[in-house]
Amino acid sequence: MRGVFVDANEALALVMERLTRPGDPKVRIHRDPDIKPEQYPEILDGAEIAIVDHTALPTEVAKKCTGLKHVVFLGTGARSYMNPEELAELGISVHLIKGYGDTAVAESAIALMWASARVIAMMDREMRAGTWLREDGMQLTGKTLGLIGFGGIAAEVARIASGSGMKVIAWNRSPKSYPGVEFTDLDTVLAKSDVMSLHLLLNDETRGMINREKILAMKPGVILVNTARAAIVDEAAMIDALKSGHIRHAGLDVFNVEPLPADHPLTRIPNVTLSAHSAFRTPEASENLIEAAWVHCRRIVKG
């Protein structure tokens, strides 16, 4: 049984090679992170396992991948790039990797929160353009952080935020408990949070969940942080709320279209801090990620 890492950047390729063990299944590393979906059949060349970073795999393309039986997706958000149910009908199983970057993503969410509160990126842009911009920021000590969704990443965010003097409240679809976190209903989290951070998986239930109505129910002047999935939020409603000031600032690491087009409305709104879907990109998280990918491959080969 053969595997191909179809869209490896150089950093992940080196980790993949380093973590190879004697007796591991044969995995060819295709060093090009910018492949097009239509290249899958040629790159896989009949291999049974595709290791995929973040390249879309449309069902129609998967039908042309002779021999493909398993997709090891490097992360949890496969639904943003493929349809697992449709692939299953083709006999292709999609394997996810959870928990590998909880601390990395949490630290990024905290960084976006603080950068948004103190408008660091805005002042940086203006100073580089020759303007001595001095903006009042939001002091976060004593403020309320609301977490929507509560898994491993949110737990890390809660730990860090609590240590910085914030009150943490959260809503989750199933009952949860965590030291120092008050779990409550969604309406309360929306109404009381000075900062809102999203930590939901994208599925049929959560797609578009943070709609115009829910955005308007948020506390005026809220900071919104999204390191989860862009499609959870109604983008047009969020942009309107940013322009009106109802959302004071947004710190975003995920977008409906990636890479984000240079002329996208979000690039022209001053009260937005953007990062290039990189919250999970740290050497430590990459190590965890690729080790977990190897575990999947070894398990698949052993049946």
N, C-alpha and C positions, 0 to 999 in steps of 0.2 A: 504494500500500500504506500503510495507516494503523496507527499504534500507539497504545496507551493505557497510561500509567503508572497502574495501577489503585488503588494504595494508598499514595500518596506522603505522607509527612509534610512539613511546611513546609520543613525544612532541605534535604531531598533534592530537593524541588520547585524550590527556588531554584537549587540546583546544576545541575539538569537544564536549566533555562531558560538559565543563564549559559553552559553548554557547548554550546548549540545552534550549529551552523554553517550558513552559507548553503547551500542545496541539500539539507539533511538531510530525511529522511522526516518526514511530519507526525506528531507525537506529542502527544496531548492528555494533560494532567496532571490526574488526579482527586485533589484534595487532601483525602484522608480515609484515614488509616492504619488505621482500625478498621472496614473494611468486612466484611460477612459473605460467606461463599462463594457463597450464593445470589444475590448481587448482581452477580456476574461478567457474566452475559449482558446485563443492562441497561447496565452501565458500559462494556463493550466495544462494544456497539452495532454488531456486525459487523466490528470491526477485526481485522486479521490478526495483529498482534503485541501480546502482553500483557507489560508490564514489571511484575514482581511483587516486592515487598519480602518480606513474610513473612505472606501470607494464603493459607490452604489452598485448593487447587484440586482438589476431588474429581473423579474421572473422570466421575461421573454429571452433575456441573455442567458439566464441559468439553464434554460431548455437546450441551449446549444453547447453547454459544457459537458460533453460526453464523459461519463465516469464519475462526475462530481457527486459525492454522497454526504460530505460534511463541510460546513462553514464554521471556522473558529473565528468569531468576531472579537476584535481586541477592544472590549468594553462592554457596556450594558445597553447602549442605545441602538441596537441593530435595526429596530423598526424605522429609524430615520433613513436607513440605507437599503432596506430590503423588506420583503413581506414573508416572515417566517412561516405563516400558515400556507401560503401558496408554494413556497419552496418545499414544505413538508409533503404536499400533494405530489411533488416531483420525486419524492424519496430522498430529499436533501434535508439533513438535520442542522439546525443553527445552534451553536454553543456559545454562551456568553461568559464573560469574565467579570465577576463582581468583587468589590472590596479592594481591588489592587491599588487604587489611588485615592482612598477616602481622605487621608490626611492632605495629600496634594491639592485636591479639589476644594477641600474645606479652607485651606490656607489661601487659595485664590479667591474664594468667596469673601473671606475676611478682608483681603487686600482690596478687592473691588469696593467693598462696603466703606472702608476707611478712605480710599481714594475719592469715592463719590461724596462722602461727608465733608471732606476738606477740599474738594474740587481741584485736586492736584493736577490732573491732566489738563484741565482748562487753563490753569495758571501757567503750566509748562508751555502750552501752545502759544499763549499770548506773549510770554516773555521771549520766546524764540523769534516772535514776529516784531519784537521791539517795544511791546507794551508792558508797562509795569502794573500788572493787574493784581490788586489785593482784594480778595473776596472773603466775606465772612463764611466760615464753615459751620457745620453742625458738630457740637460736642457730643460724643456718643456715650460717655460714662453716664449711667443712670437712665439711658434711653431703653426702649423696649424693642427687642429683636423678635420678629415673628417668623417661624419656620413653617413652610407649607410642605408637608411630607417629612417623614422622619425615619431615615435609614442610617447607614454607617456614616455617610458624609455629613448629614445634618447633626448627628451626635458629636462629631468632631467640631463642627461650627459652634454648637452649643457650648462645648468645653472651652473653646478659645474665647468666645464672647463673654461667657460668665466670668472668666478670669480677668477680663478687661473692665468689669464693672457694669455690664449690661444685664437687664432683666430679659430672660428668654421664655417666650411662650411658643406653643406649637400646636398644629393640627395634623393628624394622620388619619388615614382611612380606617385603620384598625387600631385598637387600643395599644398604647405604648406607655412606658414610664422611663424616666431618666433623671438622675440627680440634678436638682436645681432647675428643672424645666417644668413649667406649668402647661399641661395639656388641656385644651379647651376646644370649643367649636370653631368652625371656619369663620363665621361672621365676626366673632370676637377677635380673632387674630387679625382679620382685615381692618377692623375698626380701631384697634389699640396699638398697632405696631408702628413705630417710627421708622424702622427698617424692615423690609420684607425680603426673605431669601427663599428661593424655590428649590425644592429637592424631591421632585416627582419623576418617576419613569414616564415615558411617553407611550400611551396606549389609547384605545378608543375612548376610554373614560376621561383621560386627562387632556386630550387634544382640544385646544381652545378653552380649557377650563377657566383660565383667568381672562374672562371676557370683559366687555365694556362695563357691564353691571357691577362685576366684582371690583374692577379698577376704581369705579366711582365710589364703591363702598369702603375703599382704603382711606386711611387717615390723610387729610390734606397735607402735602409736604413730605410724603413718605419717600424713602429711598428704596428702589426696587433692584434686587440683585438676582441675576439668573445665570447659574452655571449648570443648569439641568438640560432642558431642551427648549428651543425657541418656540416650537409649535404649541407649547402649553399656554402661551400668551397670545391674545389677539393683538398682533403687531400694530395695526392701524389705530386701535383704541389706546394702546400704550403711547404711541407717537403723539396722538392728540392730547393725552394727559401730560406728557412732557412739555409740549408747547404751551399748555395752559398753566403749568406750574403745579397742577394737582399732584403729579409725581415730581418731586424736587430734583431727583437725579436718578439715572439708571446705570448700573454697572453690569455690562452684558458680555458673556463669553461665548454665547451660542446664537445662531442666526438661522432664519428660514432658508436663506441661500448662502452657501459657503463655497469658496471665499466670498466675503461680503463685497458686492460691487462698489467701485469707487464713488459712483453717483447715487448710492442708496440714501434715502432720507435720513437714516440714523447717522450718517457721516457728516451731516450738515446741521445737526442739532447740538448746541453747545453743552447742554446739561446731560450728556451721555459719556460714559467712559467705556471704551471698547477694548476687548482682548480677543485674539484670534483662535478661539476654541482651543485654548492651551492650558486650561486649568489643571489637567491631569499630566502635563508634560514636566516631569522631574526625573532625574536619574533613578531615584528610589522607586518611583511608581513604575517606570519602564522595566526595571528589574523584576518587580512583582508581576507585571503584566505578561512579560515574555515567559517567565517561569510557569505561570498558569497556562499559557498557550501550549507549552511543551507537555504539561500534565494532561491537557485535553488530547493532544496528539497521541501520547503514549496509551492513554485509556482507550481511545478509538481503535488503535491497532490491535490492542489485546482483546477487543470485543466486549 
